[in-house]
Amino acid sequence: MSTVKNSSDKPESFLERFFHLNELGSNVRTEILAGVTTFITMAYILFVNPIILKDAGMPISATFAATAIAAAFGTLIMGLYANYPIALAPGMGLNAFFTYTVVLGMGLSWQTALGAVFISGVVFFLMTVTKVREWIIEGVPPVLRLSIGVGIGLFIAFIGLKNGGLIVADQATFVKLGNMKSPGVLVTVFGLIVTGALIARKVKGGLLIGIVATTLLSMILGVSAYPTGISSFISMTNPLTAIAPVAFELDVWGAISYGFISILFAFTLVDLFDNIGTLLGVSRKAGLLDKNGNLPRAGKALMADSVGTMFGAAVGTPTVTSYIESASGVAEGGKSGLTAVTVAGLFLVSLIFAPLVGLIPGQATAPILILVGVLMMSEVVEIKFDDFTEALPAFMTIVMMPLTFSIAQGIAFGFMSYTLIKLVSGRHKENNLVMYVFTVLFIIHFIIGGH
């Protein structure tokens, strides 16, 4: 007697089993699309990072290759080991700190600065193995976890508005409205309207479609260049040859002799909270936190960036960290490590097709950052603003991220204000050891001139 097999009994593919896609309510197509979206949204780092590191005396072609390889390596670990849809790359802000504060400000060579980055990666690794970093994450109060996600949303929306030219610097008022008649701003507005409409209509791949449409318009208006030939698509440079001037040039002993405490505060503390903020914010948006608001497999996720940082320093780039742009892929439905693996693969491909990635202007990714910021702001309704001891730290966390242009500084003000307001209002029992320890560390950091 024959039996008919129901379509629901169809055997799972290797990818579905390995990444637990059915359990997460996702599928291979959605994860790959999410990975492509995340990559395109954060591909700017391939060009921005080398430009910043050039001021530290590092060759552009070498740091381009180092950026792509380090991003692929760290993201691959996140995908295969931690199974999270979060991409890693050399951190914005951290690369500026590397160049302008450590190399140019402190007078260290870029080789010694890379040694400092490597040491910070080792510290991350030890903190992860000993569960210290996981303990820190679980010790963060729910209101700060919520406000960290909201603050990140506001921060990346601010970046999008800035990159799109909608807001510009002003000596009198710090920021002001940009020139709404300029082609670049018009391209950004177009992308915002089109992509926003696609999201409102729940069109699958809306973010990616919006990027493509905005890029095409930017070419028509002359904001970005048309492809001019094969050289606009393919780079003939051998990645191993390109990376040689910076690979394994780090000076660990020079960094140690400079001072361990300085390194600890310069890189370790800043990246610790940048990374925690990103992990919590993106994971909350993806619905990956447990019922208590904690991040399952947090140790594995944190291991990915610690190993990625050590590897990145070895091949010639500053601290590798989780990227808030991963939220764009999460918004497209990415829930598993397959999203991250896709991103890693595209970073490796970018070594060959780097000129093609360069055709996508900032005006095409700016609308994506703004809209992802809108999506991440939704968590603000969960914050208890009727309780002032919750409202103040939430407000400080959210506002200080974009105003200081730093996730870490926003978290610092959130931690300090939470601990102090609970203490002075007689609700000190709501504090815990994590809050006390890092409030003291942040205060010391600011006293000794940290920024």
KENU-589216 format. One record per residue (C-alpha): residue in three letters; residue number from 1; x, y, z. Coordinates in Angstrom, 1 decimal, decimal comma. Example, Ala and Ser with C-alpha at 12.3 -4.5 7.8 and 13.67 -1.06 7.14 Angstrom:
% KENU-589216
{'ala'; 1; {12,3; -4,5; 7,8}}
{'ser'; 2; {13,7; -1,1; 7,1}}
END
This chain:
% KENU-589216
{'met'; 1; {0,0; 0,0; 0,0}}
{'ser'; 2; {1,6; 3,3; -1,1}}
{'thr'; 3; {1,6; 6,4; 1,0}}
{'val'; 4; {1,6; 10,0; -0,2}}
{'lys'; 5; {4,2; 12,2; 1,4}}
{'asn'; 6; {2,8; 15,6; 2,6}}
{'ser'; 7; {4,8; 18,6; 1,5}}
{'ser'; 8; {5,3; 19,4; 5,2}}
{'asp'; 9; {7,2; 16,1; 5,5}}
{'lys'; 10; {9,8; 17,3; 3,0}}
{'pro'; 11; {13,3; 16,5; 4,4}}
{'glu'; 12; {15,2; 19,5; 5,7}}
{'ser'; 13; {18,2; 20,6; 3,7}}
{'phe'; 14; {21,7; 20,8; 5,3}}
{'leu'; 15; {21,5; 24,6; 5,6}}
{'glu'; 16; {18,0; 24,4; 7,3}}
{'arg'; 17; {19,3; 21,8; 9,8}}
{'phe'; 18; {22,7; 23,5; 10,5}}
{'phe'; 19; {21,2; 27,0; 11,1}}
{'his'; 20; {17,9; 25,8; 12,6}}
{'leu'; 21; {15,9; 27,8; 10,0}}
{'asn'; 22; {12,6; 26,2; 10,5}}
{'glu'; 23; {12,9; 26,6; 14,3}}
{'leu'; 24; {13,6; 30,3; 13,8}}
{'gly'; 25; {10,8; 30,7; 11,3}}
{'ser'; 26; {13,0; 31,5; 8,4}}
{'asn'; 27; {14,2; 30,0; 5,1}}
{'val'; 28; {17,3; 29,9; 2,9}}
{'arg'; 29; {16,1; 32,6; 0,5}}
{'thr'; 30; {15,2; 35,0; 3,2}}
{'glu'; 31; {18,5; 34,6; 5,0}}
{'ile'; 32; {20,5; 35,1; 1,8}}
{'leu'; 33; {18,5; 38,2; 0,8}}
{'ala'; 34; {19,0; 39,5; 4,4}}
{'gly'; 35; {22,8; 38,9; 4,1}}
{'val'; 36; {22,9; 40,8; 0,7}}
{'thr'; 37; {21,0; 43,7; 2,3}}
{'thr'; 38; {23,3; 43,9; 5,3}}
{'phe'; 39; {26,4; 43,7; 3,1}}
{'ile'; 40; {25,3; 46,5; 0,8}}
{'thr'; 41; {24,3; 48,7; 3,8}}
{'met'; 42; {27,7; 48,3; 5,4}}
{'ala'; 43; {29,9; 48,0; 2,4}}
{'tyr'; 44; {31,0; 51,6; 2,8}}
{'ile'; 45; {33,5; 50,4; 5,5}}
{'leu'; 46; {35,6; 49,0; 2,6}}
{'phe'; 47; {36,3; 52,5; 1,4}}
{'val'; 48; {36,0; 54,6; 4,6}}
{'asn'; 49; {38,3; 52,5; 6,7}}
{'pro'; 50; {41,3; 52,7; 4,3}}
{'ile'; 51; {40,8; 56,5; 4,0}}
{'ile'; 52; {40,9; 57,0; 7,8}}
{'leu'; 53; {43,9; 54,6; 8,2}}
{'lys'; 54; {45,8; 56,5; 5,4}}
{'asp'; 55; {46,2; 59,4; 7,9}}
{'ala'; 56; {47,9; 56,9; 10,2}}
{'gly'; 57; {50,5; 56,2; 7,5}}
{'met'; 58; {48,9; 52,9; 6,3}}
{'pro'; 59; {48,7; 52,2; 2,5}}
{'ile'; 60; {45,1; 52,3; 1,1}}
{'ser'; 61; {45,3; 49,2; -1,1}}
{'ala'; 62; {46,6; 47,1; 1,8}}
{'thr'; 63; {44,0; 48,3; 4,3}}
{'phe'; 64; {41,2; 47,8; 1,8}}
{'ala'; 65; {42,2; 44,1; 1,5}}
{'ala'; 66; {42,7; 43,9; 5,3}}
{'thr'; 67; {39,3; 45,3; 5,9}}
{'ala'; 68; {37,5; 42,9; 3,6}}
{'ile'; 69; {39,4; 39,8; 4,9}}
{'ala'; 70; {39,0; 40,8; 8,6}}
{'ala'; 71; {35,3; 41,5; 8,1}}
{'ala'; 72; {34,8; 38,1; 6,3}}
{'phe'; 73; {36,6; 36,2; 9,0}}
{'gly'; 74; {34,8; 37,7; 12,0}}
{'thr'; 75; {31,4; 37,5; 10,4}}
{'leu'; 76; {32,0; 33,9; 9,4}}
{'ile'; 77; {32,7; 33,0; 13,0}}
{'met'; 78; {29,6; 34,8; 14,1}}
{'gly'; 79; {27,5; 32,9; 11,6}}
{'leu'; 80; {28,9; 29,4; 11,9}}
{'tyr'; 81; {29,8; 29,4; 15,7}}
{'ala'; 82; {27,2; 31,7; 17,2}}
{'asn'; 83; {24,4; 31,4; 14,6}}
{'tyr'; 84; {23,4; 35,0; 14,7}}
{'pro'; 85; {22,6; 37,3; 11,7}}
{'ile'; 86; {25,1; 39,9; 12,8}}
{'ala'; 87; {28,0; 41,0; 10,7}}
{'leu'; 88; {31,4; 42,2; 11,9}}
{'ala'; 89; {33,9; 44,6; 10,5}}
{'pro'; 90; {36,5; 47,2; 11,6}}
{'gly'; 91; {34,4; 49,6; 13,8}}
{'met'; 92; {33,6; 53,1; 12,7}}
{'gly'; 93; {34,7; 55,4; 15,5}}
{'leu'; 94; {37,2; 52,9; 16,7}}
{'asn'; 95; {39,2; 53,4; 13,5}}
{'ala'; 96; {39,1; 57,1; 14,0}}
{'phe'; 97; {40,2; 56,7; 17,6}}
{'phe'; 98; {43,1; 54,4; 16,3}}
{'thr'; 99; {44,3; 57,0; 13,8}}
{'tyr'; 100; {43,7; 60,4; 15,4}}
{'thr'; 101; {44,0; 59,7; 19,1}}
{'val'; 102; {46,4; 56,7; 19,4}}
{'val'; 103; {48,7; 57,2; 16,4}}
{'leu'; 104; {48,6; 61,0; 15,8}}
{'gly'; 105; {47,6; 62,1; 19,3}}
{'met'; 106; {49,7; 59,7; 21,5}}
{'gly'; 107; {52,5; 59,5; 18,9}}
{'leu'; 108; {52,5; 55,7; 18,6}}
{'ser'; 109; {53,4; 54,0; 15,3}}
{'trp'; 110; {50,5; 52,3; 13,5}}
{'gln'; 111; {52,4; 49,0; 14,2}}
{'thr'; 112; {52,3; 49,7; 17,9}}
{'ala'; 113; {48,6; 50,7; 17,7}}
{'leu'; 114; {47,8; 47,4; 16,0}}
{'gly'; 115; {49,6; 45,7; 18,9}}
{'ala'; 116; {47,3; 47,5; 21,3}}
{'val'; 117; {44,3; 46,3; 19,3}}
{'phe'; 118; {45,6; 42,8; 19,5}}
{'ile'; 119; {46,0; 43,0; 23,2}}
{'ser'; 120; {42,4; 44,3; 23,6}}
{'gly'; 121; {41,3; 41,3; 21,6}}
{'val'; 122; {43,1; 39,0; 24,0}}
{'val'; 123; {41,4; 40,8; 26,9}}
{'phe'; 124; {38,1; 40,3; 25,2}}
{'phe'; 125; {38,8; 36,6; 24,7}}
{'leu'; 126; {39,7; 36,1; 28,4}}
{'met'; 127; {36,6; 38,0; 29,6}}
{'thr'; 128; {34,5; 35,8; 27,3}}
{'val'; 129; {36,0; 32,5; 28,4}}
{'thr'; 130; {35,6; 33,5; 32,1}}
{'lys'; 131; {32,0; 34,5; 31,4}}
{'val'; 132; {32,8; 38,1; 32,6}}
{'arg'; 133; {31,3; 39,7; 29,4}}
{'glu'; 134; {28,2; 37,5; 29,6}}
{'trp'; 135; {27,8; 38,4; 33,2}}
{'ile'; 136; {28,0; 42,1; 32,3}}
{'ile'; 137; {25,3; 41,8; 29,6}}
{'glu'; 138; {23,0; 39,9; 32,0}}
{'gly'; 139; {23,6; 42,6; 34,7}}
{'val'; 140; {22,3; 45,4; 32,5}}
{'pro'; 141; {18,8; 46,5; 33,7}}
{'pro'; 142; {15,8; 46,0; 31,2}}
{'val'; 143; {15,3; 49,8; 30,8}}
{'leu'; 144; {18,9; 50,2; 29,6}}
{'arg'; 145; {18,6; 47,3; 27,3}}
{'leu'; 146; {15,5; 48,9; 25,7}}
{'ser'; 147; {17,0; 52,4; 25,5}}
{'ile'; 148; {20,3; 51,0; 24,1}}
{'gly'; 149; {18,3; 49,6; 21,1}}
{'val'; 150; {16,3; 52,9; 20,7}}
{'gly'; 151; {19,5; 55,0; 21,0}}
{'ile'; 152; {21,2; 52,9; 18,4}}
{'gly'; 153; {18,2; 53,4; 16,1}}
{'leu'; 154; {18,4; 57,2; 16,6}}
{'phe'; 155; {22,2; 57,1; 16,1}}
{'ile'; 156; {22,1; 55,3; 12,8}}
{'ala'; 157; {19,2; 57,5; 11,6}}
{'phe'; 158; {21,4; 60,4; 12,4}}
{'ile'; 159; {24,3; 58,9; 10,4}}
{'gly'; 160; {21,9; 58,3; 7,5}}
{'leu'; 161; {20,6; 62,0; 7,6}}
{'lys'; 162; {24,2; 63,1; 7,7}}
{'asn'; 163; {25,4; 60,9; 4,9}}
{'gly'; 164; {22,5; 61,9; 2,7}}
{'gly'; 165; {23,2; 65,6; 3,2}}
{'leu'; 166; {19,8; 66,3; 4,9}}
{'ile'; 167; {21,7; 67,6; 7,9}}
{'val'; 168; {25,0; 69,4; 7,7}}
{'ala'; 169; {27,5; 71,0; 10,1}}
{'asp'; 170; {27,0; 74,6; 11,2}}
{'gln'; 171; {29,4; 76,7; 13,3}}
{'ala'; 172; {26,6; 78,6; 15,0}}
{'thr'; 173; {24,1; 75,9; 15,7}}
{'phe'; 174; {26,3; 72,7; 15,3}}
{'val'; 175; {23,8; 71,2; 12,8}}
{'lys'; 176; {21,3; 72,6; 10,3}}
{'leu'; 177; {19,2; 71,5; 7,3}}
{'gly'; 178; {21,2; 70,8; 4,2}}
{'asn'; 179; {20,6; 72,2; 0,7}}
{'met'; 180; {17,3; 70,5; -0,3}}
{'lys'; 181; {17,9; 71,5; -3,9}}
{'ser'; 182; {21,2; 69,7; -4,3}}
{'pro'; 183; {21,2; 66,5; -6,4}}
{'gly'; 184; {22,6; 64,4; -3,6}}
{'val'; 185; {19,9; 65,4; -1,2}}
{'leu'; 186; {17,2; 64,8; -3,8}}
{'val'; 187; {18,6; 61,3; -4,4}}
{'thr'; 188; {18,4; 60,6; -0,7}}
{'val'; 189; {14,8; 61,9; -0,4}}
{'phe'; 190; {13,9; 59,8; -3,4}}
{'gly'; 191; {15,4; 56,7; -1,8}}
{'leu'; 192; {13,6; 57,5; 1,5}}
{'ile'; 193; {10,2; 57,8; -0,2}}
{'val'; 194; {10,6; 54,8; -2,5}}
{'thr'; 195; {12,1; 52,5; 0,1}}
{'gly'; 196; {9,6; 53,7; 2,8}}
{'ala'; 197; {6,7; 52,9; 0,4}}
{'leu'; 198; {8,2; 49,4; -0,2}}
{'ile'; 199; {8,5; 48,7; 3,5}}
{'ala'; 200; {4,9; 50,1; 4,2}}
{'arg'; 201; {3,6; 47,7; 1,5}}
{'lys'; 202; {5,7; 44,8; 3,1}}
{'val'; 203; {7,5; 44,1; -0,2}}
{'lys'; 204; {10,1; 41,4; 0,3}}
{'gly'; 205; {13,5; 42,8; -0,5}}
{'gly'; 206; {12,3; 46,3; -0,2}}
{'leu'; 207; {15,5; 47,7; 1,3}}
{'leu'; 208; {17,6; 46,1; -1,4}}
{'ile'; 209; {15,3; 47,2; -4,2}}
{'gly'; 210; {15,4; 50,7; -2,7}}
{'ile'; 211; {19,2; 50,7; -2,8}}
{'val'; 212; {19,3; 49,7; -6,4}}
{'ala'; 213; {16,7; 52,2; -7,5}}
{'thr'; 214; {18,4; 55,0; -5,6}}
{'thr'; 215; {21,8; 54,1; -7,1}}
{'leu'; 216; {20,4; 54,2; -10,6}}
{'leu'; 217; {18,9; 57,6; -10,0}}
{'ser'; 218; {22,2; 58,9; -8,6}}
{'met'; 219; {23,9; 57,9; -11,8}}
{'ile'; 220; {21,3; 59,6; -13,9}}
{'leu'; 221; {21,7; 62,8; -11,9}}
{'gly'; 222; {25,5; 62,6; -11,9}}
{'val'; 223; {25,8; 62,1; -8,2}}
{'ser'; 224; {27,7; 58,9; -8,8}}
{'ala'; 225; {29,6; 57,7; -11,9}}
{'tyr'; 226; {28,5; 55,2; -14,5}}
{'pro'; 227; {30,5; 52,1; -15,1}}
{'thr'; 228; {33,2; 52,9; -17,7}}
{'gly'; 229; {34,4; 49,5; -18,5}}
{'ile'; 230; {35,7; 46,2; -17,1}}
{'ser'; 231; {37,8; 48,1; -14,6}}
{'ser'; 232; {34,6; 49,5; -13,0}}
{'phe'; 233; {33,6; 45,9; -12,1}}
{'ile'; 234; {36,7; 43,8; -11,5}}
{'ser'; 235; {40,0; 44,5; -9,7}}
{'met'; 236; {43,0; 42,6; -10,9}}
{'thr'; 237; {45,1; 43,1; -7,7}}
{'asn'; 238; {46,0; 39,9; -5,9}}
{'pro'; 239; {44,6; 40,2; -2,3}}
{'leu'; 240; {47,6; 38,4; -0,8}}
{'thr'; 241; {50,0; 40,8; -2,5}}
{'ala'; 242; {47,9; 43,8; -1,6}}
{'ile'; 243; {47,7; 43,0; 2,1}}
{'ala'; 244; {51,5; 42,3; 2,5}}
{'pro'; 245; {52,5; 45,8; 3,6}}
{'val'; 246; {50,3; 45,7; 6,8}}
{'ala'; 247; {49,9; 42,0; 7,5}}
{'phe'; 248; {51,6; 40,7; 10,7}}
{'glu'; 249; {53,3; 44,1; 11,2}}
{'leu'; 250; {51,8; 44,6; 14,6}}
{'asp'; 251; {54,1; 45,5; 17,5}}
{'val'; 252; {52,6; 43,8; 20,6}}
{'trp'; 253; {55,7; 44,3; 22,9}}
{'gly'; 254; {55,8; 48,0; 22,0}}
{'ala'; 255; {52,1; 48,3; 23,0}}
{'ile'; 256; {52,7; 46,5; 26,3}}
{'ser'; 257; {55,7; 48,7; 27,2}}
{'tyr'; 258; {53,6; 51,8; 26,5}}
{'gly'; 259; {51,2; 50,9; 29,3}}
{'phe'; 260; {48,5; 48,2; 29,7}}
{'ile'; 261; {46,0; 50,5; 31,5}}
{'ser'; 262; {46,1; 53,0; 28,7}}
{'ile'; 263; {45,4; 50,3; 26,2}}
{'leu'; 264; {42,6; 48,8; 28,4}}
{'phe'; 265; {40,7; 52,1; 28,4}}
{'ala'; 266; {41,6; 53,1; 24,9}}
{'phe'; 267; {40,3; 50,1; 23,1}}
{'thr'; 268; {38,9; 47,4; 25,4}}
{'leu'; 269; {36,3; 49,5; 27,4}}
{'val'; 270; {35,1; 51,4; 24,4}}
{'asp'; 271; {34,6; 48,4; 22,2}}
{'leu'; 272; {33,1; 46,4; 25,0}}
{'phe'; 273; {30,1; 48,7; 25,2}}
{'asp'; 274; {29,9; 49,4; 21,5}}
{'asn'; 275; {29,6; 45,7; 20,9}}
{'ile'; 276; {27,2; 45,0; 23,8}}
{'gly'; 277; {25,0; 47,8; 22,6}}
{'thr'; 278; {24,9; 46,5; 19,0}}
{'leu'; 279; {24,3; 42,9; 20,0}}
{'leu'; 280; {21,4; 43,8; 22,3}}
{'gly'; 281; {19,9; 46,3; 19,9}}
{'val'; 282; {20,0; 44,1; 16,8}}
{'ser'; 283; {19,1; 40,9; 18,6}}
{'arg'; 284; {16,1; 42,6; 20,2}}
{'lys'; 285; {14,9; 43,7; 16,8}}
{'ala'; 286; {15,3; 40,2; 15,4}}
{'gly'; 287; {13,4; 38,7; 18,3}}
{'leu'; 288; {16,4; 36,7; 19,5}}
{'leu'; 289; {16,4; 37,7; 23,2}}
{'asp'; 290; {14,8; 35,3; 25,7}}
{'lys'; 291; {11,8; 36,1; 27,9}}
{'asn'; 292; {14,1; 37,8; 30,4}}
{'gly'; 293; {15,7; 40,0; 27,8}}
{'asn'; 294; {19,0; 38,1; 27,8}}
{'leu'; 295; {20,9; 37,0; 24,7}}
{'pro'; 296; {21,2; 33,2; 24,4}}
{'arg'; 297; {24,6; 32,1; 23,3}}
{'ala'; 298; {26,0; 35,5; 24,3}}
{'gly'; 299; {29,3; 33,9; 25,0}}
{'lys'; 300; {29,6; 32,6; 21,5}}
{'ala'; 301; {28,6; 35,9; 20,0}}
{'leu'; 302; {31,2; 37,7; 22,1}}
{'met'; 303; {33,8; 35,2; 21,2}}
{'ala'; 304; {33,3; 36,0; 17,5}}
{'asp'; 305; {34,3; 39,6; 17,9}}
{'ser'; 306; {37,2; 38,9; 20,3}}
{'val'; 307; {38,8; 36,4; 17,9}}
{'gly'; 308; {37,9; 38,7; 15,0}}
{'thr'; 309; {39,7; 41,6; 16,7}}
{'met'; 310; {42,9; 39,5; 17,2}}
{'phe'; 311; {42,8; 38,3; 13,6}}
{'gly'; 312; {42,0; 41,8; 12,3}}
{'ala'; 313; {45,0; 43,3; 14,1}}
{'ala'; 314; {47,2; 40,5; 12,7}}
{'val'; 315; {46,2; 41,3; 9,1}}
{'gly'; 316; {46,4; 45,0; 9,6}}
{'thr'; 317; {43,1; 46,7; 10,7}}
{'pro'; 318; {41,7; 48,2; 13,9}}
{'thr'; 319; {39,1; 46,6; 16,2}}
{'val'; 320; {36,6; 44,3; 14,6}}
{'thr'; 321; {33,2; 44,6; 16,1}}
{'ser'; 322; {29,5; 43,9; 15,5}}
{'tyr'; 323; {27,8; 46,3; 13,1}}
{'ile'; 324; {24,6; 48,2; 13,8}}
{'glu'; 325; {23,9; 48,0; 10,0}}
{'ser'; 326; {23,1; 44,3; 10,6}}
{'ala'; 327; {19,7; 45,6; 11,6}}
{'ser'; 328; {19,0; 46,2; 7,9}}
{'gly'; 329; {19,3; 42,5; 7,2}}
{'val'; 330; {17,2; 41,7; 10,3}}
{'ala'; 331; {14,5; 44,0; 9,0}}
{'glu'; 332; {14,5; 41,9; 5,8}}
{'gly'; 333; {13,9; 38,7; 7,9}}
{'gly'; 334; {17,4; 37,5; 8,8}}
{'lys'; 335; {17,4; 35,5; 12,0}}
{'ser'; 336; {20,2; 33,0; 11,7}}
{'gly'; 337; {23,9; 32,7; 11,0}}
{'leu'; 338; {23,2; 32,0; 7,4}}
{'thr'; 339; {22,7; 35,8; 7,0}}
{'ala'; 340; {26,1; 36,4; 8,5}}
{'val'; 341; {27,7; 33,7; 6,3}}
{'thr'; 342; {26,3; 35,4; 3,2}}
{'val'; 343; {27,8; 38,7; 4,3}}
{'ala'; 344; {31,1; 37,0; 4,9}}
{'gly'; 345; {31,1; 35,5; 1,4}}
{'leu'; 346; {30,3; 38,9; -0,1}}
{'phe'; 347; {33,1; 40,5; 1,7}}
{'leu'; 348; {35,5; 38,0; 0,1}}
{'val'; 349; {33,9; 38,5; -3,3}}
{'ser'; 350; {34,4; 42,2; -2,8}}
{'leu'; 351; {38,1; 41,7; -3,0}}
{'ile'; 352; {37,6; 41,0; -6,7}}
{'phe'; 353; {34,6; 43,3; -7,4}}
{'ala'; 354; {35,6; 46,2; -5,2}}
{'pro'; 355; {35,0; 48,8; -8,0}}
{'leu'; 356; {31,4; 47,6; -8,4}}
{'val'; 357; {30,7; 48,1; -4,7}}
{'gly'; 358; {32,2; 51,6; -5,1}}
{'leu'; 359; {29,4; 52,5; -7,5}}
{'ile'; 360; {26,9; 52,6; -4,7}}
{'pro'; 361; {27,0; 56,1; -3,3}}
{'gly'; 362; {26,3; 57,1; 0,3}}
{'gln'; 363; {23,0; 58,7; -0,8}}
{'ala'; 364; {21,8; 55,2; -1,7}}
{'thr'; 365; {22,5; 53,7; 1,7}}
{'ala'; 366; {21,5; 56,8; 3,7}}
{'pro'; 367; {17,7; 56,1; 3,3}}
{'ile'; 368; {18,3; 52,5; 4,6}}
{'leu'; 369; {20,0; 53,8; 7,7}}
{'ile'; 370; {17,2; 56,3; 8,4}}
{'leu'; 371; {14,4; 53,7; 7,9}}
{'val'; 372; {16,2; 51,1; 10,0}}
{'gly'; 373; {16,4; 53,8; 12,7}}
{'val'; 374; {12,7; 54,2; 12,5}}
{'leu'; 375; {12,1; 50,5; 12,9}}
{'met'; 376; {14,4; 50,3; 15,9}}
{'met'; 377; {12,7; 53,3; 17,6}}
{'ser'; 378; {9,6; 51,2; 18,1}}
{'glu'; 379; {11,0; 49,8; 21,4}}
{'val'; 380; {10,6; 53,2; 23,0}}
{'val'; 381; {7,0; 52,5; 23,9}}
{'glu'; 382; {8,2; 49,7; 26,3}}
{'ile'; 383; {10,1; 52,2; 28,5}}
{'lys'; 384; {8,3; 53,3; 31,7}}
{'phe'; 385; {8,6; 57,1; 31,3}}
{'asp'; 386; {6,2; 57,5; 34,2}}
{'asp'; 387; {8,9; 56,3; 36,6}}
{'phe'; 388; {11,6; 59,1; 36,6}}
{'thr'; 389; {14,3; 56,7; 37,8}}
{'glu'; 390; {13,8; 54,8; 34,6}}
{'ala'; 391; {13,1; 57,7; 32,4}}
{'leu'; 392; {16,2; 59,7; 33,1}}
{'pro'; 393; {18,8; 56,9; 32,3}}
{'ala'; 394; {16,7; 55,9; 29,3}}
{'phe'; 395; {16,7; 59,5; 28,0}}
{'met'; 396; {20,4; 60,0; 28,6}}
{'thr'; 397; {21,3; 56,8; 26,8}}
{'ile'; 398; {19,1; 57,6; 23,8}}
{'val'; 399; {20,0; 61,2; 23,4}}
{'met'; 400; {23,7; 61,0; 24,1}}
{'met'; 401; {24,4; 58,4; 21,4}}
{'pro'; 402; {23,7; 60,7; 18,4}}
{'leu'; 403; {24,8; 63,9; 20,2}}
{'thr'; 404; {28,2; 62,5; 21,1}}
{'phe'; 405; {28,3; 60,4; 17,9}}
{'ser'; 406; {29,2; 57,4; 20,0}}
{'ile'; 407; {27,2; 54,4; 21,1}}
{'ala'; 408; {29,8; 53,9; 24,0}}
{'gln'; 409; {29,3; 57,4; 25,3}}
{'gly'; 410; {25,5; 57,0; 25,3}}
{'ile'; 411; {25,9; 53,8; 27,3}}
{'ala'; 412; {28,3; 55,5; 29,7}}
{'phe'; 413; {25,8; 58,2; 30,5}}
{'gly'; 414; {23,0; 55,7; 30,8}}
{'phe'; 415; {24,9; 53,5; 33,3}}
{'met'; 416; {26,0; 56,4; 35,4}}
{'ser'; 417; {22,6; 58,1; 35,5}}
{'tyr'; 418; {20,8; 54,8; 36,3}}
{'thr'; 419; {23,1; 54,0; 39,2}}
{'leu'; 420; {23,1; 57,5; 40,7}}
{'ile'; 421; {19,3; 58,2; 40,4}}
{'lys'; 422; {18,5; 54,8; 41,9}}
{'leu'; 423; {20,9; 55,5; 44,7}}
{'val'; 424; {19,8; 59,1; 45,6}}
{'ser'; 425; {16,1; 58,2; 45,3}}
{'gly'; 426; {16,4; 55,4; 47,9}}
{'arg'; 427; {16,0; 52,6; 45,5}}
{'his'; 428; {19,6; 51,4; 45,7}}
{'lys'; 429; {18,4; 47,7; 45,9}}
{'glu'; 430; {17,6; 47,9; 42,2}}
{'asn'; 431; {21,3; 48,4; 41,4}}
{'asn'; 432; {23,7; 45,5; 41,1}}
{'leu'; 433; {27,4; 44,8; 41,1}}
{'val'; 434; {27,7; 45,2; 37,3}}
{'met'; 435; {26,1; 48,7; 37,5}}
{'tyr'; 436; {28,3; 49,8; 40,4}}
{'val'; 437; {31,5; 48,5; 38,9}}
{'phe'; 438; {31,1; 50,1; 35,5}}
{'thr'; 439; {29,7; 53,4; 36,9}}
{'val'; 440; {32,9; 53,8; 38,8}}
{'leu'; 441; {35,0; 52,8; 35,8}}
{'phe'; 442; {33,2; 55,3; 33,6}}
{'ile'; 443; {33,6; 58,1; 36,1}}
{'ile'; 444; {37,3; 57,3; 36,4}}
{'his'; 445; {37,5; 57,2; 32,6}}
{'phe'; 446; {36,0; 60,7; 32,3}}
{'ile'; 447; {38,2; 62,0; 35,2}}
{'ile'; 448; {41,4; 60,9; 33,6}}
{'gly'; 449; {40,4; 62,6; 30,3}}
{'gly'; 450; {38,7; 59,7; 28,4}}
{'his'; 451; {36,4; 60,6; 25,5}}
END
